[in-house]
């Protein structure tokens, strides 16, 4: 019935009563204490909530009741500072509620060559993440059973054509993409999937003559988290950032340096970026990596450029029964990338990038990172560490 509790302390309150009332709350708890005012420090008006807040947090610590504290230590509930506290606390509550129990669909096995995306399913279950596995051959079979005149297929073709520029895609390939998308939607509904990771190569390309980048893009754009390359752990941080921000997220490669600027990097993927995160309408092309050896085999890459916006980047992995995660903040600059650059990429400016890359490499993190709109590092770390039990790995200075 409630996703979080705000414990208001107008004066030095009874810490025992607060602990008794909230020890079984089971949701995030925000500690708010009223400030004193100059000119109202006499015995009749002085609050002493500044001191009382420590009394409450100490007792909650003793009881092992998780709670959230924010800056400033004391804050009036009608102030702008508290409005920002509330905004961040609401985001924490959304992340905690959405991440404690959720279903993550894994469509296809890990590609043999990609050991970087391995994960421990038992560890994830202990964190409340249930993995629902599906064989890719079933998706191919179910897609083959769909008819071009099926109502759902016709609606999906219309949706894809309105979503991005499909003008170059042959009708046969467009129809194949629509059928796959319909089957994925059926999986989502039947198994109540909250997020998805998809085996995106190379069976779809060789058998169906499509690549599903644009389908992943469209799923993320309508609020259904989807990562590619069976990078299931990336889907976890994507979901967390989507819950925190209320906006689409993306899984991207740490792909290229940007000239000689050591704090800039091109983050890229073949075309799964949500259209609303792009600088302009994308164009669906043939995937160039497949086209060079097997022309006509990879229709579905939604090419374009990532828009300029403040962003958070994060990722995680499983190790020794733990879920280890990092989060940091940066921005996409919108700077130009040459026209011949394939896929969907953007220039990211990341403070102290080179040291962060060293920590990522030494920390066992993969060649992917996930990005979300806005700065939310503190929100994510509070939700992850205080309430969800993830191990936070710092990549900062």
Rosetta blueprint (number, residue, H / E / L):
1 X L
2 X L
3 X L
4 X E
5 X E
6 X E
7 X E
8 X E
9 X E
10 X L
11 X L
12 X L
13 X L
14 X L
15 X H
16 X H
17 X H
18 X H
19 X H
20 X H
21 X H
22 X H
23 X L
24 X L
25 X L
26 X L
27 X L
28 X E
29 X E
30 X E
31 X E
32 X E
33 X E
34 X L
35 X L
36 X L
37 X L
38 X L
39 X L
40 X L
41 X L
42 X L
43 X L
44 X L
45 X L
46 X L
47 X L
48 X L
49 X H
50 X H
51 X H
52 X H
53 X H
54 X H
55 X H
56 X H
57 X H
58 X H
59 X H
60 X H
61 X H
62 X H
63 X H
64 X L
65 X L
66 X L
67 X L
68 X E
69 X L
70 X L
71 X L
72 X L
73 X L
74 X L
75 X L
76 X L
77 X L
78 X L
79 X L
80 X H
81 X H
82 X H
83 X H
84 X H
85 X H
86 X H
87 X H
88 X H
89 X H
90 X H
91 X H
92 X H
93 X H
94 X H
95 X H
96 X H
97 X H
98 X H
99 X H
100 X H
101 X L
102 X E
103 X E
104 X E
105 X E
106 X E
107 X E
108 X L
109 X L
110 X L
111 X L
112 X L
113 X L
114 X L
115 X H
116 X H
117 X H
118 X L
119 X L
120 X L
121 X H
122 X H
123 X H
124 X H
125 X H
126 X H
127 X L
128 X L
129 X E
130 X E
131 X E
132 X E
133 X E
134 X E
135 X L
136 X H
137 X H
138 X H
139 X H
140 X H
141 X H
142 X H
143 X H
144 X H
145 X H
146 X L
147 X L
148 X L
149 X L
150 X L
151 X H
152 X H
153 X H
154 X H
155 X H
156 X H
157 X H
158 X H
159 X H
160 X H
161 X H
162 X H
163 X H
164 X L
165 X E
166 X L
167 X L
168 X L
169 X L
170 X L
171 X H
172 X H
173 X H
174 X H
175 X H
176 X H
177 X H
178 X H
179 X H
180 X H
181 X H
182 X H
183 X H
184 X H
185 X H
186 X H
187 X H
188 X H
189 X H
190 X H
191 X H
192 X L
193 X L
194 X L
195 X E
196 X E
197 X E
198 X E
199 X L
200 X L
201 X L
202 X L
203 X H
204 X H
205 X H
206 X H
207 X H
208 X H
209 X L
210 X E
211 X L
212 X L
213 X H
214 X H
215 X H
216 X H
217 X H
218 X H
219 X H
220 X H
221 X H
222 X L
223 X L
224 X L
225 X E
226 X E
227 X E
228 X E
229 X L
230 X L
231 X L
232 X H
233 X H
234 X H
235 X H
236 X H
237 X H
238 X H
239 X H
240 X H
241 X H
242 X H
243 X H
244 X H
245 X H
246 X L
247 X L
248 X L
249 X E
250 X E
251 X E
252 X E
253 X E
254 X E
255 X E
256 X E
257 X E
258 X E
259 X L
260 X L
261 X E
262 X E
263 X E
264 X E
265 X E
266 X E
267 X E
268 X E
269 X E
270 X L
271 X L
272 X L
273 X L
274 X L
275 X H
276 X H
277 X H
278 X E
279 X L
280 X L
281 X L
282 X L
283 X E
284 X E
285 X E
286 X E
287 X L
288 X H
289 X H
290 X H
291 X H
292 X L
293 X L
294 X L
295 X L
296 X L
297 X L
298 X L
299 X E
300 X E
301 X E
302 X E
303 X E
304 X E
305 X E
306 X E
307 X L
308 X L
309 X E
310 X E
311 X E
312 X E
313 X E
314 X E
315 X E
316 X E
317 X E
318 X E
319 X E
320 X L
321 X L
322 X E
323 X E
324 X E
325 X E
326 X E
327 X E
328 X E
329 X E
330 X E
331 X E
332 X E
333 X L
334 X L
335 X L
336 X L
337 X L
338 X L
339 X L
340 X L
341 X L
342 X L
343 X L
344 X E
345 X E
346 X E
347 X E
348 X E
349 X E
350 X L
351 X L
352 X L
353 X H
354 X H
355 X H
356 X H
357 X H
358 X H
359 X H
360 X H
361 X H
362 X H
363 X L
364 X L
365 X L
366 X L
367 X L
368 X E
369 X E
370 X E
371 X E
372 X E
373 X E
374 X L
375 X L
376 X L
377 X H
378 X H
379 X H
380 X H
381 X H
382 X H
383 X H
384 X H
385 X H
386 X H
387 X H
388 X H
389 X L
390 X L
391 X E
392 X E
393 X L
394 X L
395 X L
396 X L
397 X L
